[in-house]
Amino acid sequence: MKKMKFASIFFTAVLVIAAFAGIVPSAIGTNGGSDLFEEIEPLVDVYNQNVEDIPFVTSLIGEERVHAEISLNDGTVLTIGITTDKDAKVIGFEKGEISDPTIKANTTENTVRTIMNSGDPVSAFQDALNSGTITYEGVGLGNKIKVGVMKAALKIAGFFM
């Protein structure tokens, strides 16, 4: 369960990450005074410190570039660019677009906050995926296939949570 909690933090931070895969440079659209990025940013360190405890993550999301868009409650969009290294650790997490993304992800501020504030972030994340409030897709054929495999793995993992 602890391993999956760190995975959820990763997903939230990165997709807020899109597809177990990845991660991302100056906000497109203004931040509208929302402190959401500042609240998510420290979770990257938590994820990096625990990534080894999530075996399947390192085999699926190494060297990714995620373009994540979060629709904020004030009507603006927070764009986050995330980059991971070959060991699936986040090496870049910044406001703004990322060039040549491998994954695109979308969600809302309410969804991110629900997951972050949940007593069971794993279930909250899974619910958001199942309801479609978090969406993600691979960019290019190879990444679309990889993301498809990740989506299937998430559904299977959901049966054991």
N, C-alpha and C positions, 0 to 999 in steps of 0.2 A: 504494500500500500504506500509506503514511504517513497519507493521508487517512482510510482505513478504520480505522486504529488509533485515531485520535481519535474516530471514530464509536463504536467499541467502548467506549472510556473513557466516553463520554457515556452509552451504553446501560447500562453497568455502574453508573455513578453514579446514573442516573436510573431505572432500573428495577429494574431497579433503578431503570428507566425505561419502560418499557412499550412504546411503539410508535414509536420514532423521534419521539416526539412529546412530550416534555414534561418536566414537571419539578416542589419542593413544600413545618407547625408542630407539641412535646412528644410524646415517644414514647408510642404506645399499646402497652400491654404494656411491661414493663420491658426495658431493654437488657441485662439479665443480665450486666453486666460486660463484654460484648463491646465491642471497640473498632472494630468494623466501620465504624460511621458516621464516626468520626474518620479512618479510613483512606481512605474514599471521598471525604470532603469536599474535600481538596486537588485531586482530579481534576477538580472543577468548574472551577477556574481554568485548568487545562490545556485542557479542552474549550473554554471561552470564548475563550482566546487563539488557538484554531485553528479555530473554527467556520466562518470564511470559506473555509477550505481544503476544506470538505465541501459542495460546491454544492447537492446534492439535499436536504441536511438543512434548510437555511434555507427552502426552498420548501415543506417538509412539516411542520415542527414549530414554527412561530412561534405565540406566544401560547397555550401549552398549560399545563395544570395537571394534574400527574401525582400520583396516589396510589399509591405503591409499598410493597409489603409484602415483607419478607425474613424467612423463617422461620429463626431462629437455631438453632445447634447445641444450645443449652441449653433449647430448647423454647419460648422466647418469640418474639415477633414484633417486628421493628424496622420501624416505619412511617416512611416518608420522604415529605415533600411537596416537590414541585419545581414551580417556575413558570418559564416562559420568556417572553422578550419577542418582539416581531415579527421580530427578527433571529435568533431561535432561541438567543439567549444565556440562560444560566441567571441569573435575577435573584432566585430564592429557592430555598434548599436547606436544609431543616430537618427535625429529628425531629418526627414527629407527623402527624396527618391534615391534609389540605388541604380547604377548603370548595369545593364545586361542581367536582369534578375533571372533566377532559375525557378522561382515560385512567386505567385501573387496571392495575397490573402486579404480578406475583408471581414470586418466585424463592426460592432458599435461600442461606444463608450459604456453603455449600460451592460453589455455582455461582458466586457473586460472587468468592470467593477463587480459584477455578480460573481465571476469566477474568483477574483482576488479576495473578496470578502466572504466567500463560502467556507463553511466548516468542512466541506468535502469538495475541494477544488477539482478533484479528478472527475467526480460525478457531474459537477457543474459544467466542466469543459466538455465532457461526453454529451451532455444534454444540449449544449450549444451547437456542437457538431451535428447531432441528430436532428435538431430543429432547423438547422440551416442558418442560424444567426452568426456562425463562423463559416466562411467559405474559403476555399483555396484551390489553386490549380497550378499545375506545372506549366512552365513556359518552354515550348518546343516539344517534339515528340518523345525524346528520351525522358525528359522531366515529367511529362504527362503520364508516362508509364510508371515511373518511380512513385509519383504521387498517388496513382491508382492503387499500387501495391500498399502504400502507407495507409490509405483510406480503408482498404480491406483489413489490414492488420489492426487498425483502431477498432473496427467493428467487432472483430474476433476478440480483441482484448476486452471490449465492453462486456462480453459475456462472463468474464472472470472477475469483474469488479463488483 
